[in-house]
């Protein structure tokens, strides 16, 4: 083998290793992706791409989605609050004045 072929093989092998690590990291397998990509090359990258996500990765993804939804809801609330203030309405809405009827709790239907 010539030195040029060895260098090309080394570069391709390292590129597959880093690609396997990059694909495996969001799935919860960063080390395994690196090793499989390094050892098996392009086939290893395909194997890592087909691996399922770990439970921890699924939980982290769900948490990020939840936090994004909470942030979007907070932003929407702030927009509505500013619009209400500019329109001259009190925001947040004030509770009704005077006593209301007392809470009786849930009563089962009377089936007689």
C-alpha positions in Angstrom: 0.0 0.0 0.0 1.2 3.4 -0.8 1.2 6.2 1.8 -1.6 8.0 0.0 -4.0 5.1 0.2 -3.2 4.7 3.9 -3.9 8.3 4.6 -7.1 8.2 2.7 -8.2 5.1 4.6 -7.3 6.7 7.9 -9.3 9.9 7.0 -12.3 7.9 5.9 -12.1 5.8 9.1 -11.9 8.8 11.3 -14.8 10.5 9.4 -17.0 7.4 9.9 -16.0 7.4 13.6 -17.1 11.0 14.1 -20.2 10.5 12.0 -21.2 7.5 14.1 -20.6 9.5 17.3 -22.6 12.5 16.0 -25.5 10.2 15.0 -25.3 8.1 18.2 -25.1 11.1 20.6 -28.8 12.2 20.4 -29.8 8.5 20.6 -27.9 7.9 23.8 -24.9 6.0 22.3 -22.1 8.5 21.8 -19.2 6.1 22.7 -20.8 3.1 20.9 -21.4 5.2 17.8 -17.8 6.3 17.8 -16.4 2.8 18.2 -18.8 1.1 15.7 -18.1 3.9 13.1 -14.4 3.5 13.6 -14.4 -0.3 13.4 -16.9 -0.9 10.7 -16.7 2.3 8.6 -19.7 3.3 6.5 -21.5 0.1 7.5 -21.0 1.1 11.2 -22.5 4.5 10.5 -25.6 2.8 9.0 -25.9 0.5 12.0 -25.7 3.4 14.4 -28.3 5.2 12.4 -30.7 2.2 12.7 -30.2 1.8 16.5 -33.2 2.8 18.7 -33.1 5.6 21.2 -32.4 4.8 24.8 -35.0 5.5 27.4 -32.9 8.3 28.9 -32.6 9.9 25.5 -36.4 9.7 25.0 -36.9 11.3 28.4 -34.5 14.1 27.7 -36.2 14.7 24.3 -39.6 14.8 26.0 -38.3 17.2 28.7 -36.9 19.6 26.0 -40.2 19.5 24.1 -42.1 20.3 27.3 -39.8 23.1 28.2 -40.2 24.6 24.7 -44.0 24.4 25.1 -43.8 26.1 28.5 -41.6 28.9 27.1 -44.0 29.4 24.1 -47.0 29.6 26.4 -45.2 32.1 28.7 -44.3 34.2 25.6 -47.9 34.1 24.4 -49.1 35.1 27.8 -46.8 38.1 27.9 -48.0 39.2 24.4 -51.6 39.0 25.5 -50.8 40.8 28.7 -49.2 43.7 26.8 -52.1 43.8 24.4 -54.6 44.0 27.2 -52.6 46.7 29.0 -52.4 48.8 25.8 -56.2 48.4 25.3 -56.8 49.7 28.8 -57.9 46.4 30.4 -56.5 45.3 33.7 -54.3 42.2 33.2 -54.5 39.7 34.7 -58.3 39.9 34.9 -59.6 40.9 38.3 -61.8 38.5 40.2 -65.5 39.4 40.5 -66.5 41.7 43.3 -68.7 40.4 46.2 -69.2 37.0 47.6 -70.0 34.2 45.3 -72.0 31.1 46.1 -70.1 28.7 48.4 -68.6 25.6 46.8 -70.8 22.6 47.5 -68.5 20.0 46.0 -69.5 17.3 43.6 -72.8 15.7 44.4 -73.8 12.4 42.8 -77.0 12.5 40.7 -80.2 11.7 42.6 -81.5 8.5 40.9 -84.8 7.7 42.6 
